Amino acid sequence: MLITTQQTQYGAVYAVKFDRFRRTVIEKLKTSVTVRGRRYDPKSGMWLIPATAESKAQLDQLSYYVKHFEPVHWGSVTQSQEQADAIYPIPEMPTLEADHGLKINPYPYQMQGIARGLQLKRFINGDDMGLGKTLQSIATINLSNAFPCLVICPNVVKINWQREWSKFTNKKAMVLTDSVRDSWPFFWQTGMNQVFIVNYESLKKYFVRRINKSEKWTLRDVVFRDTINIFKSVIIDESHKVKSTSTQQSKFCKGIAQGKEYILMLTGTPVVNKPKDLVSQLGIMDRMSDLGGWKYFISRYCSGPNEASNLKELNYQLWNNCFFRREKRDVLSELPEMTRQILTVDIDNRKEYDDAERDLVMYLKKYKEADDEKIQKSLKGEVMVRIGILRDVAARGKLKSAVEFIKDFLENDKKIVIFCNLHDIVDRLLSVFPKAVCITGRQNMPEKQSSIDSFVNNTNTKIVICSIKAAGAGVDGLQKACNDVLFIEEPWTAADRDQAESRVHRNGLKDGATMYHMLGKRTIDQKMWRIIEEKAAISNAVMGAEDHVQTNIVDLMANLFNQEGDDES
């Protein structure tokens, strides 16, 4: 049975059409839908019923009967947007009356998101990527004073969450590690930390005492540590990761969040495949009863061959109870043309990195102590080689985090441009993402253009991997399909960075661009970023002043390595 809304000369009507004739179903319609004006149109083969609240309720009841014979769909074959809004009006976002309480001023749409979060308390922030879901959630928890707060997030963004709490508020956040596995509550009790951050994979380690079954266990079989009761709020970042009720992560998240006043779920794609993806997320927020309960939700919104039905109504119910979403095009006038976001990650080859760094520091010391100009010039070349080696080691140490970030990104059904230097990084990315295309020094011009065309025109080509040297300039068209860029490795100069970013941030870009720069924590990445940011003179490389650039990098690097604690944040 397909139900659509149509506008006729007699006004708005529900048009009901059956997949196949069944006398018992027709008789049920005649007896249960009693609104005056109901009639059968033989030309279209549809029953036309005046669109009123009464007829909607009667058709809902009929749907329960009909679902035993065939799927029921509420469609939108000919209904206009105005008609759809009239039937299922989406609530307006509220205005934040109180002071936002942050160190920076949010955009107006972010202020509305904060206000709506304070109203809903347990909700999904479905804003598009790059619109500041992190800021809004931090402000919501901060204004509600719902501390201590637990942030559950992908491993790659743990440090970023820690930095954002410090950037936006005076609250101190701690990333849970083995060194504080049992002692972290002490940091809350003594007022040292108000926020605690953990990745999905570590939930069991920090919060589960035991599981009473070895196989086919449910949430009832999980014995949690009493420390989960300390938390007053939970933020679950990229919550589509817990869309399946059968996974460990989903069960742990539901157990930890149980009974919390504030449960904030952040995801640009709450529904990855079908409405059933919402079941686990609604359960974690304890919102399933607000949408009719599990059985009603499945029968009402997950029917038919595509397991998706009554989607307009579902959207309306979500917005009214526990959801909001804005896309970039909705708030484009408030956004900057380009945003840079720093992703600080741990490297997984720390020993290799420390060995290479000691080697560089030794040469830097010799360089600074050299009295003879010729010796110093010779050492300068050696230092540059070792700086390059250290950057390569850091890049390899970030690869696992980069792959995790890219996978999470693809789950949002977005395309992304990736910049790096090393062929080894390119090859390892291709082994993980075989459908990706490349623009590197190993492709000739026709092959590069073919990669651009595939990325722009093929919906299945989500990733283009670019060499900074080969694609940092002279490449056009990527902006037609994408507005997000990830730098796994950084260029040597600000000018080269700007050139690479402008492959997407250029004429033809529909929405604001977001540049994700991935830096290794306590590595040369952070030192190089400071040099590029603070010493714009390095961009003289564009003018051909290569020796000036090299001298700047070596001298500045020597000074930075003599400073302690300069890149801990």
N, C-alpha and C positions, 0 to 999 in steps of 0.2 A: 504494500500500500504506500503510495507516494502522496504526500500532502504538500501543496504549494499555496502561496498567496498570490492572488491576481486582483487587478483593478478592473472592474467592469462598469458599465453605465449605471448599474444599480449600487455601486460602491464596492468596497473591498470584500472579497470572498475567499474562503478556503476551498481549494479545488482538490478533490479526493479521487485518486485513480488507483484501481486494483491491478496487480500484476496478472491475475487470472480470475475468471468468474467463479465465485463460490456462493451458492444461494444462501447458505447459513450466515455468511459474512454480510451479505447485502441485507438480509432480514435483521441482523443485529444492528446495522447502521440505521435502518428505518425506525427501530424501536428505541435506540439509545440516544440518537442525535435528533432532538425534538425542537430545535430552534425554528421559528417561523421563517419561511422564505427558502427553506431547503428544497432543492430541485435537482433532477437529473438532466444533463445536457447530452443528448444522443450524438450530436455532431462531434464533440470532443471525447465522449465516453467518460466524462467526469461528473461526479456529484459536486454541486456548487452550494456552499453553505455560508451564510453571512458571517463575516469575521468579527466575532464578539468574544468577550471573556467567557460567556456561558458556553458558546459553541466550542471554544478552545478546550474547556474543561471536559465537555462531553466527548470530544474527539480523543482526548487523552485516555479516557476510560475505554473507548472503543479500541484504542491501540493495544491495550492489555489483552483484549480478546483476540484481536487479529494476529498478534505476534505468534500464536500457535499455528497459524496457517501460512504466513509469509512475513518477511521483514517489514518494518514500518520506518519510513523516512519522512522527516520534515525538510522539504527542499526549498529552493528559491529560484524556480525556473524563470518566472517573469516578474518577480517582485522587485520594486525599486529600493534603493537604499533608504529613502524616506519612509517607505512602508515598513521595512525591516526594523528601523529605529523606533517607529511608532509602536510596534508590537513588543520589541525587546530593547527599550531605551537603556543605553549604557550610562551609569551614573557619572556625573561630573566630578572631577578631582577636586578635593577641598583645598582651601587656603590655609597655610600655616600661620596661625595667629601669634604664637609665641616666638621668642628669639630662637634661631636655629642652633645656637650653642657651639658652633664650629669655629675653627681658626680661620677658615676661608668662607667666602660668600657663595652658597650654591646657586645654580641657575634656577629661574622660576619654576620650571617643570620638576626639578629635584626637590624644591620646597614643597610642591604638591605631593610628591611621592612620600616625603617624610611625614606630612600630615595624614595621608591615607594610611600609612603604616601604623601610626599611633592610633588610628581608629580601629583598624582590623586586628592588630596584634599578632594574629597567626595567619600568614598570607604568603603568596608567591609574588615576588617582584619579577615580572616577565619583561622588563625593559630590554630593548635591543642592545646589542653589544656596544660598549663605548659610551653609554649614557650615564654611567655613574651609579650602578646598583650598589657598589661597595660603599660609596659616600652616603647614600640614602640610608642604608641599613645601619651604618655606624651612628648616624645622627639620630635615628629612631631609637636605638638602644640607649644612646647617651641621654636623650631627653627623657626617656622613661625611667632612667636610673636602674635598669634591669641588670645589675651586676651581682656576681660575676657572670660573664658571658662566655660561652664556648663557641668558637668558630670552627666548623668542619668544612674542609676545602680540599681541592686537589693539591698534591705535594708541591707542584711547581709554583704555586702562588702563596705558600705559607709566609715566606719572608715579606712578600708584598703586602699581605694583610697586616703584618706587624708594623711595617712602615706607615701604612695608611692610618692606623689608629693613632700613631704618634703625630702624623702630619695634620690630622683633622681635629684631634682632641688632646686633652691632658692625661688621658688614661694610658696606662702602660700594658702592653700586650706581651705575652710570653709564648714562644713556640715550644710545645712539649717535646722533650728529648729524653733519652734513656737516663741522663744524669738527674732528671727531676721526676722520674717515673712515679715514685711514691711520695715525694716531698712537695709537689707543686701546690697542694692545698695550703701549705704554710705561707706561700707567697701571697695568697689572697687574704689569709687571716691576719697577716702583718701589714697589709695595705700596700705591698710592693707591686702587685699586679692585679688588674681588674678583668683582664681578657686573656683567654687561653686558646691556643690555636693548634689544631691537629688535622692530619690528613686522613682520608677515608680508610686507608689500609692499616692505620695504627689504632683505630678505635678499640679493637679487641685488646691490644696490649695495655692500654691505659685505663680502660673502663669496664672490662669484663673479668669477673673473678673465675668463672668456670661455665662450661656448657654441659648439661647433664646427659646429653645424648651425643654419640659420635657420628650418627648418620640421620638424615631427614629430621633435623631438629627445627623447632619453631621458636618464636620469641619467648614462649612460656618456659622453654628449657634453658634460657640464658639467665645466669645469676650475675647481676651487675655489681660493681663496687659501690659502696655507699656514697662515695664522693660525687656521683652524678647528681645527687640531690642538692649539692651546693649551688649548682647553676640556676640562675633566675631566667636566663634566656639562651637560645641557641640560634646561630646563623648557619644555614647549610648552603654553601656556595656550589654553583653548578648542580643544582638539585636533580636535574634529569639523570644524574648518575644513580639515583635511588628510585628509578621509575619501575623497577621490577620488585615485587614483594618477596621474591624467592632468594634474593642475594643476601649475603652476610651484612653488607653495608647498610642495606635498607632496614634489616631487622635491628641492627645496633642503633641506627639513627632514631628509629621509632621508640626503642626502649629508653634511650638517653633523653629524648625530647618530651617524653610522657609527663604530663602535668605542668609543663612550663607555660608561663603566661605569655611570653613572647617567643614565637617560632617563626623565623624569617627564612624563606627559601628563595634563592636567587638563581634564575636561569632564563636565558633568552629563548629557550625551546622547551617549555614544560611538556609539550606533546611532541615526541620525536617521530613516532609512527602512527599512533591512533589514540583515541581518548582513554583507552585502558592504561596508558602510561601515567595518567593522573591518579590512579587508584592508590598506589603506594604513597605518593606525595601528599594526597589528601588525608590518608591514614596517619602519616607522621604528624601532620598539623592538627589531627583530631577534628577534621572538617567534613568527613564523609557523611555524617548525620545531617549536616546542613544542605547536602545535595540529595537527600532522600534515602541514604543508606546504601550499602554495597549492592544488594539485589536490585534495587530501583535504578541505581546508576548504571549497572551493566545492561539491564533490559532497556532502559530509556536512551542511553547515549552510546552504547557499544553494539547495536543491532545491525543486521544486514550483512551482505557479503564482504563489505569493507570494514566491518566492525566499527562503524561510525554513523551515528544518527542524531537528529535533532541538535545539530551543532550550533545554530544560532541561539537556541534556548540554553544550551550548555554554556556558551560564552557569557550570556546574560546572567546565569546563576553564579558563575565563577566571579564575575566582576562585582556582583552584589554581596558576595560572601567572603571572598578570600584571594582576590587576584586583581592586578592591574598591569597594563603594558602600554608603553609608548615606543614608536619606531622613530628612527633618525629623521625621516622625512616629516614627522609630526612636529618636531621641535628644532628643525634645522636653523631657524632664524636665531635661536639662542646659543647655538654651538659655535666654537671656533672652527676655522677651516681645517686645522690639523691639531691633533693632540699627541704628545709623546708620553708613553707610559713605560716606566722602568720596571722590569721584572728581575729581581735579585734572586738567584738560585744557588743552592749548594752544588759544588762540583763533586763528582764521584771518583776522582783520581787525585786526591789531596796529596798523597806521598810523592807521586810523580811531579806534581806541581811544585811542592815545597823544595824538592831537589833542584828543579830548574830555576826557581827563584833565587836560591842560594848562589847558584852559578852566576846569575845576572848581577846580584848585589856585589859579588866579588869583583866583577869587571867594572861596575859603576864606581866602586871604591878606588880601583886603580886609575880610572879615568879622572876622577876628581883630584887625585893626589899627583898626577903627572905634571911635571914642570915643563918638560920639553913639548913644544907645540906639535912637532911631527909625531911624537909618541901619542899625544893626546888625540890627534886626528886619526891615527891608526886604531887606537882603542875605541874611538867613537864608532867606527864601522863594526868592530866586534860587538859592541854593546847593542847596536841596532839588530844584528843577527840574533842575539840572545833575547832581545825584546820580542822579536818575531817568534822565536821558539816558544817562549813563555805564553804568548797569546794563543799559539796553536794548541798547547797543552790545555789551557783554560777552555778553549772551544770544544775540544774532545770531551772534557769533563762536564760540559753543559748539554751534551747531545741527548742523554736520557731524558732530562727535563724538557728539552725542546720537543722531542717526540711526544711526550705526554701532553704538552701544551697544544701541539698541532692536532692531536687526536681529539682533545676536548673541544678545540675550535671547530673541527669538522662536524662534531655532533650538533653544532648550531647551524649546520647547513650553509656555511659561508665559504667563500673562496679566500685564499690568502697567498701573498707574495712573500717568499723567504729569501733573505740575503745572507750569504756566507762567503768565505774566501777559499777554504781548503777543499780540494777535490775529494779528499777522504770523507769530509762531512757530507758533500753532495752525494757520493756513492752510498754512504750508509743511510741517508735519508731516502734515496731511491729504493733501497732494499726493503724499507719499511712501508714506503708509499709508492708502489710500482706504477700507479696511474698518473703520477706527477710528471710534468714536463720541465725542461731545463733551458736556461739561457746562460751558457758558460763559454769559456774560451775553447772548449772542445767541439762546439757546434759551429758550422759555417753559417753564413747569412740566411740562406734559404731554410736551414733547419731551425735557426732562431725565430724566424718569422712564422714558421709552422707551429712552434711552441706558443708564440703569442696568439695566433689565430685559434689554436685549440683551447687555450685558457679563456679567451674572450667568448668564443662561440659554443663550446662544448660544455653542457651542464654537468657532465661527469668528470671534467677536468677541474679539480678543486685547488690544486697546488701548482705553482710555478716556482722552481728553485733557481735562484739567480746568483751568479758570481758578481761581486761588487765591481770588479774590473770590467767584466764583459757586458754587464747590464746596467751599470750605474749611470750610464749616459747613452743617449741615442736610441733608447727603447721607448716606444709610444704605443698606447692602446690598452695597457693593463688596467688603467683607471676606468675603462668602460665596464669591467666585470667585477671590480674589487676595490675596497677602500681600506683594507687592513694589511699591514706589513710587519713581518717579524725579522729582526736582525739577530741572528745567532752569533755572528761576529761583527765587529765594528770597523768602519773605514779608519784610515790613519788620520784624516783631517775632517774638520767641520764642513768644508766645501764638498768633499766626497760624500759625506753623510747626507748633506742637503740634496746633492745630485741624485743619490739613490732613492731618497724619500720622494723626490719629485717624479719618479716613474709612476707613482700613483696619485700624488698630490699635484694635479695639473689640470688644465682645461679639459672638460668632459667628465670630471668627477661629479657624480650626482649628490653624494652625501659627504659629510666631513670625514677626513681620513684619520686613522689611528695608527701610530707607529709604536710597535712593541719592541723595546730594546732589552735583550736578555743579557744581564751581567752576572758573572760569577762572583759569589760573595767572597770577600777577602782575597781578591785576585787582581791582576794587572788590569782587568776590564774596568774596574772602578777608578783606577788611577788614570787610565787613558780617557775615560769619560770626563774626568775633572779637567784634564789638559785641554780636551776639545772644547768643553764648555767655557772654561775660564780664559783661555788664550786663543782668541779668535785670529791672532796673527798667524797661526799655523796654517790658516786657509790660504796663505800666500803661495802654497804649493800649486794652486790653480794658475798662478802667474808664472810658474816655472822656478820659483825660489826653493828648489829642493834642498840645497845645503842648509839654508836658513831653517827649514822645517826640521831637518835631521838634528841640527844643533839644539833647537828648541826642545824637541822630544827628549833627547839625551840629558840635557841640563835639567829640564823639569822633572824627568823621571828620577834622576839622582836626588833631587831635593825631596820628592814625594816619598821615596823609599827610606829617607832619613826621618820622616815623620811617623809617629806611632799613633795607631788608632784612627787613621784618617779615612778608612773605608769600612768601618764596622757596621754602619747603618745601611 
